[in-house]
Amino acid sequence: MSIGDWARARGIDGRSLRAWVMALERRTPQSRGQRRGKGKVPRPALVELVPAPPRGTVGTARYVVKLAAGRVEFGDDASMVMLRQVIEVLRSC
């Protein structure tokens, strides 16, 4: 498996991964010449940090807009962009 395939399988941007590889290669003690002969240097590791979803009560409330021919239902987690698009579609009916 190539490094590009590995990154794609894990949802990691290939360009970002390559930039990190280059940055870590530049920081190796051999390239800086600072720690030669001073013992074993730990190898850098790539760690992916993923933000946790926000805690709280977001998404718990449900709203229903009843119309003559149906209804529109959404929750606290609905985006303003999506709601605006729904309203524009309803206006055209």
N, C-alpha and C positions, 0 to 999 in steps of 0.2 A: 504494500500500500504506500503510495507516495505521500509526502507531507501535505500536499494540497488536498488529496482525498481524505486524509485523516482530519484535517481542519474542517472541510465541508461536512463530514459525518457528525462533527460535534458542534456545528453552527458557529465556527470561528472564522472570521474574515481572514482570507489568505494573505492579503496585503499587510494587515495588522500583525499577523503571526511572523511574517518575513521581517518586518521592522523590528520586532522584539528579538528575533534570532540575531539580526545584525547588531543591535544594541548590546546584547549579551556577549557576542563575540568580541566586540570592542572592549568590553570590561574584563576580559580574562586576564589573569596575572601575567601570562606570557606576553601578551600584546602590550601591556603597560611596563613590563620589566621591573616591577616593584617587589614582588614576593618570591623571586627565584631562590631556591635553596632554603626557604623558611618553613618547610614542612608541607603537608597536604592542605590544599585549599578546597573547601566544599564547592561542589558543582552547583551553579545556579539552577533553580527549578522554575518552570512556568506554572503559575497558579492563576486560574480564572476566577474572578470575583463576579458574582451575579447578585444584583440588588434583590433584596427580599420584597415581596409584595407588601404594600402598606397595611398596617393593622387597623382595626377599628370596625365601624359598622357600615362601611361603604358597601353598597350593593344589597342591603337588606330590605329596603323599602321598595314597594312596587306601585306603579302609577298606571291607571287605566283611563284613556280618553275614549268615551263612547261617541260613535258617529251614527248617522242614520243607517248606513250600510254595513257597519262593523265597528271595530274598536282597535285602538293602538295601545299596546302595553309596553312599558319600559321600567327600568330600575334606576337607582341612584348611580349605578356604574355606566349609564348611557352617556356617550360623549355629546357635547354641545353641537359639534359638526353634524353628527348623525341626526340629532333631533331637528336641527335646522333644515336638513335635506328632507326629512319626513314631512315637516310643516309645509315646505315649498311644494311638494308633490300633492299634498292634500288641498292646498289652495288652488291648484290647477284643475281639480275635479269639479 
